[in-house]
Amino acid sequence: MATTITFGANNRGLEVNQNNGQITIGGTSDHEIDRMCIEALRCPNSRTVRNRLTEEKDKLSPKLVTWVLESEEFRNWQDGEVCLLWIKGGAGKGKTMMAISLVDHLWWLRTECSLPNRPLVSYFFCRNSDTELNSITAILKGLIFQLVVQDDTLMRVLRSRWNTAEREFQFDTTSWRKLWDILWDMLDRCTSSKVYLVVDALDECEDNAIGAFLQLIVRNGLDQPRRIKWLLTSRPLDAAERELLPGHDQAQVSLELNYDNVAQSVRQYVVQKVHELDRRQSYGESLRRQIEYELVKNAEGTFLWASLVCKELDGVRKRGSSRDHPRNTSWFICSLSPGVSAAREGQQIRSERLC
């Protein structure tokens, strides 16, 4: 039989899971309530999404994002008074690949710190094609889930809103404003020295509340500039242009205005990927250099174009005999057209020619 225990003071042992024996409240253990809370909230698992994106898009090696890490905007965001950094750029500029690498950097900072100064790193990757990843509600649920995974004491925020008898929350879990209140309650209660909140591809969010969401971040979410840090990435957005204004507490990094840095990173990415292909395909130095030259020339500073073409190159040999391999590869790279749309349109044509 379950025992109901009423505490007249804060139960610190329970919060950090150091209590002895099974403690239940109202007949249900906190562990069981926590499990039901997470299941009922239906939070996307950002780590799983990140791993899937890494397989699809690659992640940039640390040296390819060095220019971002060393920029004044990023340094002021990471260590200074800037609490919101917006990285914006057009399609194919590598924003998601960059976000993955920046999350890895922040996670490295976390592992380098000892408790209780260890920062929290919560992140979310929006995906327009997935209904579970393309709304403000999904973003907030994902951020909340990442926080409680790293600091289980924050589960008390969810637990306090749980109706044990009805086995449901006492609020509408589809209301992003209610979820914002929960996130903000967690950030307020959190004792970590810093909390990094990263949201990638905000433009892929199918939600007309983006403007209101950004307003809340700017008006209510920037009052602890040295502790709570927001990093957003997106294509240029009208709502973001209206709300995210550079100043003492906000900064922007435009990938278009940093074209030379982006183009240099794309060149290094191409060299890295072609060397990987060479190990599998045995191009030889002459063909390898030809591939590198053509890819860098036609990429026009876009990671997506280079990534699409490298994936096609990886299959060229499979479509033809070993004897035809150099001819197929040479024909392939000579057929390339610059630009992401051209790369996508040419995939089917080249595939048919090489079969």
Secondary structure per residue as TSV (DSSP state, phi and psi in degrees):
chain	resnum	aa	ss	phi	psi
A	1	M	-	360.0	134.4
A	2	A	-	-73.4	146.8
A	3	T	-	-111.0	135.8
A	4	T	-	-94.2	125.9
A	5	I	-	-121.1	130.5
A	6	T	-	-108.4	126.1
A	7	F	-	-101.8	138.5
A	8	G	S	-97.7	2.5
A	9	A	S	-145.8	172.4
A	10	N	-	-63.9	130.4
A	11	N	-	-94.5	79.6
A	12	R	H	-61.3	-35.9
A	13	G	H	-63.0	-40.0
A	14	L	H	-66.1	-39.7
A	15	E	H	-62.7	-36.3
A	16	V	T	-103.3	15.4
A	17	N	T	60.1	39.1
A	18	Q	-	-110.4	6.9
A	19	N	-	-70.4	155.0
A	20	N	S	-99.8	132.5
A	21	G	S	85.5	179.9
A	22	Q	-	-89.9	117.0
A	23	I	-	-105.9	129.8
A	24	T	E	-125.6	151.9
A	25	I	E	-126.2	121.1
A	26	G	T	62.0	26.9
A	27	G	T	89.9	-3.3
A	28	T	E	-128.9	131.1
A	29	S	E	-71.6	154.8
A	30	D	H	-60.3	-37.5
A	31	H	H	-60.4	-41.9
A	32	E	H	-68.9	-39.5
A	33	I	H	-63.1	-42.8
A	34	D	H	-58.7	-44.2
A	35	R	H	-62.1	-43.4
A	36	M	H	-66.6	-36.7
A	37	C	H	-60.5	-48.9
A	38	I	H	-63.8	-42.5
A	39	E	H	-64.6	-41.4
A	40	A	H	-70.1	-32.5
A	41	L	H	-74.1	-23.7
A	42	R	T	54.0	59.2
A	43	C	-	-80.9	133.4
A	44	P	-	-65.2	144.4
A	45	N	-	-92.3	101.2
A	46	S	H	-63.8	-31.1
A	47	R	H	-65.6	-40.9
A	48	T	H	-64.0	-42.8
A	49	V	H	-63.0	-43.0
A	50	R	H	-60.5	-44.5
A	51	N	H	-63.2	-38.5
A	52	R	H	-66.9	-40.6
A	53	L	H	-66.1	-35.9
A	54	T	H	-62.2	-38.5
A	55	E	H	-68.0	-38.3
A	56	E	H	-77.9	-41.1
A	57	K	H	-111.5	-11.1
A	58	D	-	72.6	163.6
A	59	K	-	-118.4	152.5
A	60	L	-	-80.2	137.0
A	61	S	-	-64.8	153.4
A	62	P	G	-51.1	-36.9
A	63	K	G	-67.1	-22.4
A	64	L	G	-79.1	-15.3
A	65	V	G	-112.8	13.0
A	66	T	H	-57.4	-39.9
A	67	W	H	-62.4	-31.2
A	68	V	H	-72.8	-48.2
A	69	L	H	-60.9	-30.8
A	70	E	T	-92.8	-3.1
A	71	S	S	-69.5	150.9
A	72	E	H	-61.4	-37.5
A	73	E	H	-62.9	-45.6
A	74	F	H	-69.1	-41.7
A	75	R	H	-64.2	-39.6
A	76	N	H	-67.8	-29.6
A	77	W	H	-74.2	-46.5
A	78	Q	H	-68.3	-41.1
A	79	D	H	-121.2	-8.2
A	80	G	S	-111.5	-148.9
A	81	E	S	-87.7	-10.7
A	82	V	-	-73.0	125.1
A	83	C	-	-113.6	-2.7
A	84	L	E	-137.9	124.3
A	85	L	E	-120.2	125.2
A	86	W	E	-111.4	117.4
A	87	I	E	-100.5	117.0
A	88	K	E	-124.7	147.4
A	89	G	-	-174.8	161.2
A	90	G	-	-72.3	-179.3
A	91	A	T	-61.7	139.0
A	92	G	T	80.0	6.1
A	93	K	S	-81.3	-0.6
A	94	G	-	87.5	25.7
A	95	K	H	-63.4	-43.5
A	96	T	H	-69.5	-41.9
A	97	M	H	-59.5	-40.4
A	98	M	H	-66.2	-42.0
A	99	A	H	-62.1	-40.9
A	100	I	H	-59.8	-44.3
A	101	S	H	-67.5	-37.1
A	102	L	H	-69.6	-36.7
A	103	V	H	-62.0	-42.0
A	104	D	H	-60.9	-40.4
A	105	H	H	-62.4	-45.6
A	106	L	H	-66.4	-35.8
A	107	W	H	-66.4	-35.6
A	108	W	H	-63.4	-41.3
A	109	L	H	-59.4	-38.4
A	110	R	H	-63.1	-44.8
A	111	T	H	-69.8	-23.5
A	112	E	H	-78.3	-14.4
A	113	C	S	-99.4	145.0
A	114	S	-	-94.7	156.3
A	115	L	T	-63.6	147.3
A	116	P	T	-92.7	13.0
A	117	N	S	-89.1	3.6
A	118	R	-	-67.7	124.4
A	119	P	-	-73.4	161.5
A	120	L	E	-101.2	143.3
A	121	V	E	-126.1	107.7
A	122	S	E	-114.9	133.2
A	123	Y	E	-143.5	160.3
A	124	F	E	-150.6	136.3
A	125	F	E	-113.5	109.9
A	126	C	-	-73.6	143.6
A	127	R	-	-138.3	116.4
A	128	N	T	-59.9	-33.7
A	129	S	T	-80.7	-5.7
A	130	D	-	-117.8	116.4
A	131	T	T	-65.0	-18.2
A	132	E	T	-87.8	-2.5
A	133	L	S	-130.1	14.9
A	134	N	S	-127.5	35.3
A	135	S	S	-140.9	160.3
A	136	I	H	-62.6	-37.9
A	137	T	H	-57.3	-45.7
A	138	A	H	-63.6	-42.1
A	139	I	H	-56.6	-50.4
A	140	L	H	-66.3	-39.4
A	141	K	H	-62.7	-41.7
A	142	G	H	-63.3	-42.2
A	143	L	H	-65.9	-41.8
A	144	I	H	-61.2	-46.1
A	145	F	H	-60.0	-44.0
A	146	Q	H	-62.3	-36.8
A	147	L	H	-66.6	-46.1
A	148	V	H	-72.2	-26.1
A	149	V	H	-65.7	-37.8
A	150	Q	H	-85.9	-26.1
A	151	D	-	-139.0	94.4
A	152	D	G	-70.0	-12.8
A	153	T	G	-65.9	-22.2
A	154	L	G	-74.2	-9.3
A	155	M	H	-62.1	-22.8
A	156	R	H	-61.6	-26.1
A	157	V	H	-65.8	-42.7
A	158	L	H	-72.5	-40.9
A	159	R	H	-60.0	-36.4
A	160	S	T	-69.2	-16.2
A	161	R	T	-105.7	12.5
A	162	W	E	-100.2	132.8
A	163	N	E	-95.1	101.7
A	164	T	T	-64.8	-39.2
A	165	A	T	-63.2	-42.5
A	166	E	T	-89.8	-9.1
A	167	R	T	54.2	49.9
A	168	E	E	-157.3	162.8
A	169	F	E	-73.7	156.7
A	170	Q	S	-91.4	20.1
A	171	F	S	-146.0	166.8
A	172	D	-	-80.5	110.7
A	173	T	T	-72.1	-6.3
A	174	T	T	-94.7	-2.9
A	175	S	-	-87.6	113.6
A	176	W	H	-69.1	-26.0
A	177	R	H	-69.8	-36.7
A	178	K	H	-65.4	-39.9
A	179	L	H	-66.9	-35.4
A	180	W	H	-60.2	-43.6
A	181	D	H	-59.9	-39.2
A	182	I	H	-67.1	-45.7
A	183	L	H	-58.4	-44.8
A	184	W	H	-68.7	-34.8
A	185	D	H	-62.0	-42.2
A	186	M	H	-63.9	-44.3
A	187	L	H	-64.0	-35.1
A	188	D	H	-70.2	-36.1
A	189	R	H	-84.2	-21.0
A	190	C	-	-62.2	135.7
A	191	T	-	-100.8	1.9
A	192	S	S	-64.5	150.9
A	193	S	S	-65.3	-33.4
A	194	K	-	-147.5	150.1
A	195	V	E	-129.9	118.3
A	196	Y	E	-99.1	126.2
A	197	L	E	-118.8	114.4
A	198	V	E	-115.8	124.7
A	199	V	E	-124.4	116.5
A	200	D	E	-99.7	144.7
A	201	A	-	60.2	50.0
A	202	L	G	-59.2	-27.5
A	203	D	G	-67.8	-17.5
A	204	E	G	-87.0	6.9
A	205	C	-	-84.4	118.8
A	206	E	-	-85.7	73.0
A	207	D	-	-150.3	126.6
A	208	N	T	-79.5	4.2
A	209	A	T	-97.4	10.8
A	210	I	H	-57.2	-44.2
A	211	G	H	-59.7	-45.7
A	212	A	H	-65.7	-36.6
A	213	F	H	-63.5	-45.7
A	214	L	H	-66.0	-35.1
A	215	Q	H	-59.9	-43.9
A	216	L	H	-62.7	-41.9
A	217	I	H	-60.6	-47.2
A	218	V	H	-68.9	-42.8
A	219	R	H	-83.0	-31.6
A	220	N	H	-119.2	-18.9
A	221	G	S	-99.0	5.2
A	222	L	-	-117.1	22.5
A	223	D	S	-89.1	0.5
A	224	Q	-	-129.1	68.7
A	225	P	T	-60.5	-27.4
A	226	R	T	-90.6	-7.7
A	227	R	T	-114.8	-41.8
A	228	I	E	-108.8	119.9
A	229	K	E	-122.5	122.5
A	230	W	E	-103.0	133.2
A	231	L	E	-126.9	120.1
A	232	L	E	-118.7	142.3
A	233	T	E	-126.7	146.3
A	234	S	E	-172.3	168.2
A	235	R	S	-70.2	166.3
A	236	P	-	-55.5	128.7
A	237	L	-	-125.5	135.2
A	238	D	H	-59.1	-44.5
A	239	A	H	-61.9	-40.8
A	240	A	H	-69.2	-39.3
A	241	E	H	-62.4	-32.7
A	242	R	H	-76.1	-38.2
A	243	E	H	-96.8	-33.7
A	244	L	-	-97.0	93.1
A	245	L	-	-109.6	124.6
A	246	P	-	-56.7	137.4
A	247	G	S	-169.5	-157.9
A	248	H	S	-68.5	-24.7
A	249	D	S	-112.6	1.3
A	250	Q	E	-135.3	150.8
A	251	A	E	-146.1	158.7
A	252	Q	E	-131.5	146.2
A	253	V	E	-123.9	112.5
A	254	S	E	-93.5	123.2
A	255	L	T	-72.1	-26.8
A	256	E	T	-68.1	-41.9
A	257	L	T	-73.1	-16.8
A	258	N	T	-108.7	40.4
A	259	Y	H	-56.3	-43.6
A	260	D	H	-61.5	-41.7
A	261	N	H	-65.4	-42.4
A	262	V	H	-66.0	-45.0
A	263	A	H	-61.7	-38.7
A	264	Q	H	-65.7	-38.8
A	265	S	H	-66.2	-39.1
A	266	V	H	-62.8	-42.9
A	267	R	H	-60.0	-45.6
A	268	Q	H	-64.9	-36.6
A	269	Y	H	-64.2	-43.7
A	270	V	H	-60.7	-47.9
A	271	V	H	-58.4	-43.9
A	272	Q	H	-61.6	-46.6
A	273	K	H	-69.0	-38.8
A	274	V	H	-68.3	-35.5
A	275	H	H	-64.0	-39.0
A	276	E	H	-63.3	-43.1
A	277	L	H	-64.4	-39.3
A	278	D	H	-61.1	-36.6
A	279	R	H	-64.7	-31.5
A	280	R	H	-90.5	-34.5
A	281	Q	H	-100.8	-12.7
A	282	S	-	54.0	60.1
A	283	Y	-	-66.4	-40.9
A	284	G	-	92.2	157.3
A	285	E	H	-62.2	-43.4
A	286	S	H	-61.3	-50.3
A	287	L	H	-67.6	-37.9
A	288	R	H	-60.9	-44.0
A	289	R	H	-66.6	-36.9
A	290	Q	H	-63.0	-42.8
A	291	I	H	-63.2	-46.8
A	292	E	H	-57.5	-45.6
A	293	Y	H	-61.5	-48.1
A	294	E	H	-66.2	-39.0
A	295	L	H	-68.5	-44.3
A	296	V	H	-63.7	-40.6
A	297	K	H	-63.8	-41.8
A	298	N	H	-91.9	-12.3
A	299	A	H	-66.0	-29.2
A	300	E	T	53.3	39.8
A	301	G	T	71.5	23.4
A	302	T	-	-118.3	126.3
A	303	F	H	-67.9	-37.4
A	304	L	H	-61.1	-43.8
A	305	W	H	-59.6	-49.0
A	306	A	H	-62.0	-39.8
A	307	S	H	-66.3	-43.9
A	308	L	H	-59.1	-45.6
A	309	V	H	-68.4	-39.8
A	310	C	H	-64.3	-35.3
A	311	K	H	-66.4	-37.5
A	312	E	H	-68.0	-41.3
A	313	L	H	-59.4	-34.6
A	314	D	H	-64.5	-21.0
A	315	G	H	-103.1	-1.6
A	316	V	H	-60.7	-46.4
A	317	R	H	-65.8	-32.9
A	318	K	H	-66.8	-25.3
A	319	R	H	-84.8	-17.1
A	320	G	S	-131.1	175.4
A	321	S	-	-77.0	164.2
A	322	S	T	-60.3	-35.1
A	323	R	T	-64.5	-36.3
A	324	D	T	-87.0	-3.6
A	325	H	H	-55.7	-53.3
A	326	P	H	-59.6	-40.2
A	327	R	H	-65.2	-44.6
A	328	N	H	-60.9	-44.8
A	329	T	H	-65.9	-43.2
A	330	S	H	-63.0	-43.1
A	331	W	H	-62.5	-40.5
A	332	F	H	-59.9	-51.7
A	333	I	H	-70.8	-26.3
A	334	C	H	-74.7	-19.2
A	335	S	T	-88.9	-2.1
A	336	L	-	-70.1	143.0
A	337	S	-	-118.6	144.6
A	338	P	S	-68.9	155.7
A	339	G	S	98.4	145.4
A	340	V	H	-64.3	-45.3
A	341	S	H	-62.8	-38.4
A	342	A	H	-65.2	-38.7
A	343	A	H	-63.7	-42.0
A	344	R	H	-67.7	-42.5
A	345	E	H	-67.4	-31.2
A	346	G	H	-81.4	-12.7
A	347	Q	H	-59.2	-48.4
A	348	Q	H	-67.5	-41.3
A	349	I	H	-62.2	-47.5
A	350	R	H	-68.2	-35.1
A	351	S	H	-61.7	-42.1
A	352	E	H	-67.9	-39.1
A	353	R	H	-66.8	-29.6
A	354	L	H	-94.3	-6.5
A	355	C	-	-70.6	360.0
